Every structure is written in C-alpha cells, then in structure tokens.
Amino acid sequence: MRIRDSFRLGRLCCALGLLHLILPQFARAQEVEWRLDYGKARQEAVEKNRPLVIDVGTEHCHFCKQLDLRTFKDPAVVALLNERCIPLKIDADQHARLAEALRVEYYPTLVFASAEGKILGYQQGFIEAGALHDRLSKLFFTSAIAGGGAPNPNREIEEAKRAISVGDYPRAIALLKPVAETAKEAAVQNQARQLMQDLEKQAAGRCAEARQLVENGKVTQAVETVTELVRVYPGTKAAREGGQLLVTLASRVVPHENSRNHIARELLDQAREDYRRRQYLACLDCCENLLANYSDLNESAEAGKLAAEIKANPEYTKQACEQMGERLSTLYLSLAETWLKKGQPQQAVFYLERIVQAFPHTHNADIAQVRLAQIQGPSRMPDAKK
C-alpha cells in the first residue's frame, strides 16, 4: 500500500512539474501584443482599419496590476485584442500630457476609440475579463467604426471557416463570438452560433477526456490534455472548466519545501517593496499571507515585524485605510457599472451615491458624480503629432 501511495505521489509530482514547464510557455503565447508608441499605434489603427484599446495606468497602481495579472491574461480577451484591435499601453507618469489630453483622471482607465480617432467610451477602474470581452464586442462590432461601416458578418464567418479548416481555433472563436452575440441578421447569427456550438462540443469532448484520465489516475496525461484544451479553445465554457481543473490538479500536490521557501521569499520581497513605495495596504496583505500560510519559516517572523511597524505608526495606518477605501470605492464603481449593464439603474445609483457619501473629495467620488449626472459628450483623441 505504501509503495502504491508513493507511486501515485510521484506521478502527481511529475504532473505538477509538467504544469510548471507547460503553463509559462502557454502564458507567453497568450499575451496581449501591446504597442507602446502612441503615434505609431494611431497610424497602424488607420492602416489596418482596427479600433484602439488604450490602457492608461501607472507603475504603482494596484488595480492596473490586477488588469495585467487577471483580465489581460484571459485567452478570449487576448485573442480579441490581438486579432481585432490595436492594444496600446500608456504610462501616465511618463506621458502625463497625453493622459490629460485623453481626459483620463483615474487609473486604470481604458479608452476605446475608432481607427479614425473618435473616442467611443471609457472604462474607469478594474474590470473582469468576461465583462471586458462583452463590452468590446458590443462597442466595436455593433457600431459604425473606421470608415463608416461595421465589419461584414458574412466575411467574418468565411474567415472563421478558413481558420477552422487549418486548425486555428483561437482565431475562429475570436471572429465568431462577436457575430454570434451581436449580428442583426438572424440567419447570419444562427450560422455563427452553429459554428461556435461545434467548437464548444469539440472542447467539451477534450474536457471530458481529461476528467476520465484523472479518474483513471493518469494525471500527467490529464494535465497535457487540459493544457491543450485551454490553448486551442480559448473563451469556451470547456476551456474555463479546464482552467479550474488545472488548479485542482495542482492543489492536490503538497508543495515541495524548496517551493514553499521560494514563495515565502517572494512574498517578503514584495512586502518590502510595497513598504518602500508607501503601499501599506498591499504590504499588509503580503504580511498576512506569510503569517497565515508560512508561519514555520523565518520570512513569517520578518513579516510580523513589518506589519507591526505599520500598525504602530498612525500615519502609515491612516494611509493603509485610505488605500482600502480606494479599493472599496473602485469595487463599488465596478458594481454600479454591472447593474447598469443589467438594466437596473436604481441599483447603480445606490452604490454611486454611497461612494459620494463615504469617500468625498476623491477621484472615485468625482467619477461617481459624473455617472450620476450622466454627463458625457462627444470627444476625439488628441492628434498623434502633438
């Protein structure tokens, strides 16, 4: 019995090792191809007749980092941005005048614009991947953009069919989802939905195969199957389930002692860096993680001292509370936007008013007041030559 348990543990460790080898490669292949030069991005948008998605943030912005770590890692969002848009990233600390010209006052802010430079909308604050994907699809592919006309749904379907014929399923999914969700002609929409349904079935088959492998104790093969599923069928329901299965498989393995030490050192390094940058709330988050999960390591003791130093200093604690307020009010803004999308403005007003009352004289309060007053006029992006 012990020999069998040891064998199974060895297989699980091999599977976890395979995860560490495969997933970084997959992550690199699924990255947003950010442009960093505003003028060149504007020119490329015109040449390729694609809309612009501009991510305006700063290096020390907590929710800017969350966009990069969560939203912009989603395969469906990555495929949509790379295949259908020109993604541009701007550091507002380095390009303050450009951020001001774009009328950006809060970080992060996503600016959505047509190829010709007309601003179509803003997303202020953090947004989850699914919500961003839906908004991009509805905003860009139901509006007349770049040349006065929306993309031709029939052409999108033909391109998707060609992609399917050569096994380029990520491109096919990126082409088909907007048509399936927003096409006005029922026949065209049904055709796109049927193709998407076929791809969903293929993906579901891979997911079922992976689960059967897990049940049979073939964890290594299951990891390989799920990794391929997530890479080949991004944005499908089965791919999302596959991602959750990968996490489950990884969680079954007790981390090696060297791995725990490495994670603890990284957490402590991050806590020290946050402390240096006066990001006291983020520093406390890292310290509490160390204290809760790595109490047997030396890093935990150092984290306890660092946390105690912050809590013993009224000014540091005050700044941490203010940062917590910013985080909470940002979540309220996101919640208000979600209620608006669901067609329940009364719920949105409730949370916007709460921001104004609880966090007066802040950027988020200003944004909430704008939302409440529904003040929004036509605007254009600044000229690339300026």
C-alpha positions in Angstrom: 0.0 0.0 0.0 2.8 2.4 0.8 4.5 1.6 -2.4 1.3 2.4 -4.3 0.9 5.7 -2.5 4.5 6.6 -3.2 4.0 5.8 -6.8 0.8 8.0 -7.0 2.6 10.9 -5.2 5.4 10.6 -7.7 3.0 10.8 -10.6 1.3 13.8 -9.1 4.7 15.5 -8.6 5.6 14.8 -12.2 2.3 16.3 -13.2 3.0 19.4 -11.2 6.4 19.7 -12.8 4.8 19.4 -16.1 2.4 22.2 -15.2 5.4 24.5 -14.3 7.0 23.6 -17.7 3.9 24.0 -19.9 2.0 26.8 -18.4 4.7 29.5 -18.6 5.0 28.7 -22.3 1.3 28.9 -22.7 1.2 32.2 -20.8 3.8 33.7 -23.2 1.8 32.6 -26.2 -1.4 34.2 -24.8 -0.1 37.7 -24.1 -1.5 40.9 -25.4 0.7 42.4 -28.1 0.8 45.9 -26.5 2.0 48.8 -28.6 4.0 51.4 -26.6 4.2 54.3 -29.1 1.1 56.4 -29.4 1.8 57.9 -32.8 2.7 54.5 -34.4 -0.4 52.8 -32.9 -2.7 55.5 -34.3 -1.1 55.0 -37.7 -1.4 51.2 -37.5 -5.0 51.5 -36.5 -5.7 53.6 -39.7 -3.7 51.2 -41.9 -5.4 48.1 -40.6 -8.8 49.7 -40.0 -9.0 48.5 -36.4 -10.2 50.2 -33.3 -7.8 51.2 -30.5 -7.9 50.0 -26.9 -5.7 52.2 -24.8 -4.7 51.1 -21.3 -3.7 54.2 -19.3 -2.1 53.4 -15.9 0.9 53.9 -13.7 3.6 51.6 -12.4 2.5 51.7 -8.8 -1.3 51.4 -9.4 -2.7 48.3 -7.6 -5.7 47.8 -10.0 -3.5 48.5 -13.0 -1.5 45.4 -12.0 -4.7 43.5 -11.4 -5.8 44.2 -15.0 -2.4 42.8 -16.2 -2.5 39.8 -13.9 -6.1 38.8 -14.4 -8.1 40.5 -17.2 -5.3 40.7 -19.8 -4.3 37.0 -19.2 -7.7 35.7 -20.2 -7.3 33.8 -23.5 -10.5 35.2 -25.0 -9.7 38.8 -24.2 -6.1 38.3 -25.5 -7.4 36.8 -28.8 -9.9 39.6 -29.3 -7.4 42.4 -28.6 -4.7 40.9 -30.8 -6.9 39.8 -33.7 -9.4 42.6 -33.9 -7.9 45.7 -32.1 -4.7 47.7 -31.7 -3.9 47.5 -28.0 -1.8 50.4 -26.7 -0.4 50.8 -23.2 0.4 54.3 -21.8 2.3 55.0 -18.5 0.6 58.2 -17.3 3.6 59.1 -15.1 5.8 59.2 -18.2 3.1 60.7 -20.5 1.1 63.0 -18.3 0.1 65.4 -21.1 -1.2 62.6 -23.2 -3.2 61.2 -20.4 -4.6 64.6 -19.8 -5.4 65.1 -23.5 -7.3 61.8 -23.4 -9.3 63.2 -20.4 -8.0 60.4 -18.1 -8.0 61.3 -14.4 -8.3 58.0 -12.8 -6.1 54.9 -13.1 -6.5 52.5 -14.6 -8.7 53.8 -17.4 -9.3 52.0 -20.7 -10.0 54.3 -23.6 -12.0 52.8 -26.5 -11.6 54.6 -29.9 -12.2 54.1 -33.5 -9.4 53.9 -36.0 -10.1 57.5 -37.1 -9.6 58.8 -33.6 -13.2 59.1 -32.3 -13.5 58.1 -28.6 -16.3 55.7 -28.2 -16.1 55.2 -24.5 -14.2 54.7 -21.3 -13.8 52.0 -18.6 -12.6 53.5 -15.4 -11.3 51.1 -12.8 -10.8 47.4 -12.8 -13.0 45.2 -15.0 -13.2 41.4 -15.1 -12.2 39.6 -18.3 -15.8 38.4 -19.2 -17.3 41.9 -18.8 -14.5 43.5 -20.9 -14.9 40.9 -23.6 -18.6 41.5 -23.8 -18.2 45.3 -23.8 -15.6 45.3 -26.5 -17.8 43.0 -28.7 -20.8 45.2 -28.3 -18.9 48.5 -28.5 -16.8 47.8 -31.6 -18.8 45.3 -33.6 -22.2 46.9 -33.4 -21.1 50.4 -34.0 -20.1 52.1 -37.3 -16.4 52.4 -36.9 -13.4 53.3 -39.1 -14.8 54.2 -42.5 -18.5 54.4 -41.6 -19.3 50.7 -41.5 -19.2 47.8 -39.1 -17.3 44.6 -40.0 -19.1 42.4 -42.6 -20.5 39.4 -40.6 -20.5 37.2 -43.7 -16.9 37.9 -44.2 -16.1 37.2 -40.6 -17.8 33.8 -40.9 -15.9 32.9 -44.0 -12.6 33.9 -42.3 -13.6 31.8 -39.3 -14.3 28.8 -41.6 -10.9 29.1 -43.1 -9.3 29.3 -39.7 -11.2 26.2 -38.6 -10.0 24.3 -41.7 -6.4 24.8 -40.8 -6.9 24.2 -37.1 -6.6 27.8 -36.0 -9.4 27.6 -33.5 -8.4 30.6 -31.3 -8.8 32.9 -34.3 -12.0 31.3 -35.4 -13.5 31.8 -31.9 -12.4 35.4 -31.8 -14.1 36.0 -35.2 -17.3 34.1 -34.4 -18.2 35.2 -30.9 -19.0 38.9 -31.8 -21.1 37.8 -34.8 -22.9 35.2 -32.7 -23.7 37.7 -30.0 -24.5 40.9 -31.9 -25.3 40.1 -35.6 -28.6 41.7 -36.6 -29.5 39.2 -39.4 -30.9 36.1 -37.8 -29.6 33.8 -40.5 -26.1 35.1 -40.1 -26.2 35.0 -36.3 -27.5 31.4 -36.4 -24.7 30.3 -38.7 -22.1 31.8 -36.3 -23.8 30.2 -33.3 -23.8 26.8 -35.0 -20.1 27.0 -35.7 -19.5 28.1 -32.2 -21.6 25.3 -30.9 -19.5 22.8 -32.9 -16.3 24.2 -31.4 -17.9 24.1 -27.9 -18.7 20.4 -28.5 -15.1 19.6 -29.5 -13.8 21.5 -26.5 -16.3 19.7 -24.2 -15.0 16.4 -25.6 -11.5 17.3 -24.6 -12.6 18.3 -21.2 -14.5 15.0 -20.6 -11.4 13.1 -21.8 -9.3 14.9 -19.3 -11.7 14.2 -16.4 -11.7 10.5 -17.4 -7.9 10.4 -17.3 -8.0 11.9 -13.8 -10.4 9.3 -12.7 -8.1 6.6 -14.1 -5.2 8.0 -12.2 -3.5 9.3 -15.3 -2.8 12.8 -14.0 0.2 13.6 -16.3 -1.9 12.8 -19.4 -4.8 14.8 -18.0 -2.6 17.9 -17.5 -1.4 17.6 -21.1 -4.9 17.3 -22.4 -6.3 20.2 -20.3 -3.4 22.4 -21.2 -4.0 21.8 -24.9 -7.7 22.4 -24.4 -7.1 25.8 -22.8 -4.7 26.8 -25.5 -6.7 25.6 -28.5 -10.2 26.6 -27.5 -9.9 29.9 -25.5 -13.1 31.5 -24.4 -15.2 28.4 -24.5 -17.0 27.0 -21.5 -15.0 23.9 -21.5 -11.7 25.9 -21.5 -12.9 27.7 -18.4 -13.7 24.4 -16.8 -10.3 23.1 -17.9 -8.6 26.0 -16.2 -10.3 25.2 -12.9 -9.3 21.6 -13.3 -5.7 22.5 -13.7 -5.9 24.5 -10.4 -7.5 21.4 -8.8 -4.8 19.1 -10.0 -2.1 21.4 -8.8 -3.7 21.8 -5.4 -3.5 18.0 -4.8 0.2 18.1 -4.6 1.8 19.2 -1.3 4.3 21.9 -2.4 7.9 20.9 -2.1 9.8 22.5 0.8 12.0 24.4 -1.7 8.9 25.7 -3.4 7.5 27.0 -0.1 10.7 28.7 0.7 10.8 30.3 -2.7 7.2 31.6 -2.4 7.8 32.9 1.1 10.9 34.8 -0.1 9.0 36.3 -3.0 6.1 37.4 -0.7 8.5 39.0 1.7 10.4 40.8 -1.1 7.1 42.1 -2.4 6.1 43.3 1.1 9.3 45.2 1.5 8.9 46.8 -2.0 5.3 47.8 -1.1 6.5 49.3 2.1 9.2 51.2 0.3 6.6 52.6 -2.1 4.3 53.5 0.8 1.7 51.0 -0.4 1.0 50.0 3.1 -2.3 48.1 2.4 -0.6 45.9 -0.2 2.3 45.4 2.2 -0.1 44.2 5.0 -1.8 41.8 2.5 1.6 40.1 1.8 2.5 40.0 5.5 -0.8 38.4 6.5 -0.4 35.8 3.8 3.0 34.9 5.2 1.7 34.8 8.8 -1.2 32.6 7.8 0.5 30.1 5.5 4.2 30.2 6.2 4.3 30.6 10.0 7.1 28.0 10.3 9.5 29.9 8.1 11.8 32.8 9.0 10.1 35.1 6.5 7.0 34.9 8.6 8.7 36.4 11.6 10.1 39.3 9.5 6.6 39.8 8.0 5.2 40.1 11.5 7.7 42.8 12.4 6.9 44.7 9.3 3.2 44.5 9.9 3.6 45.6 13.5 5.7 48.6 12.4 2.9 49.8 10.1 0.2 49.3 12.7 2.2 51.1 15.3 2.5 54.2 13.1 -0.7 56.2 12.9 0.3 57.9 9.7 1.1 54.6 8.0 -2.1 53.0 9.3 -4.1 56.0 8.0 -2.6 55.6 4.6 -3.5 51.9 4.6 -7.1 52.8 5.5 -7.2 55.3 2.7 -5.9 52.8 0.2 -8.5 50.3 1.5 -11.2 53.0 0.8 -9.9 53.5 -2.7 -10.0 49.7 -3.3 -13.6 49.5 -1.9 -14.9 52.5 -3.8 -13.4 51.1 -7.0 -15.3 47.9 -6.5 -18.4 49.9 -5.9 -17.8 51.7 -9.3 -17.5 48.3 -11.0 -20.6 47.1 -9.2 -22.6 50.1 -10.4 -21.5 49.5 -14.0 -22.6 45.9 -13.7 -26.1 47.0 -12.5 -26.3 49.5 -15.4 -25.5 46.8 -17.9 -28.2 44.6 -16.4 -30.7 47.4 -16.9 -31.2 48.3 -13.2 -30.1 51.9 -12.9 -31.7 52.2 -9.4 -29.2 49.7 -8.0 -26.3 51.6 -9.8 -27.4 54.9 -8.3 -27.4 53.3 -4.8 -23.7 52.4 -5.0 -22.7 55.6 -6.8 -24.3 57.7 -4.0 -22.6 55.5 -1.4 -19.2 56.4 -3.0 -20.0 60.1 -2.9 -21.1 60.0 0.7 -18.5 57.6 2.1 -15.4 58.8 0.1 -15.9 62.5 -0.6 -13.2 64.6 -2.4 -11.7 61.5 -4.0 -11.2 60.6 -7.7 -13.8 57.9 -7.4 -16.3 60.3 -5.9 -15.8 62.6 -8.9 -16.3 59.7 -11.2 -19.5 58.7 -9.3 -20.9 62.2 -9.6 -20.3 62.2 -13.3 -22.1 58.9 -13.6 -24.9 60.1 -11.5 -25.3 63.3 -13.6 -24.9 61.3 -16.8 -22.7 64.0 -18.2 -21.0 62.6 -21.3 -20.3 64.4 -24.6 -18.7 63.6 -27.9 -14.9 63.8 -27.9 -12.0 62.9 -30.0 -8.5 61.6 -29.3 -5.6 64.1 -29.5 -3.7 64.2 -32.7 -0.8 61.9 -32.9 1.6 64.7 -33.8 1.0 66.6 -30.6 
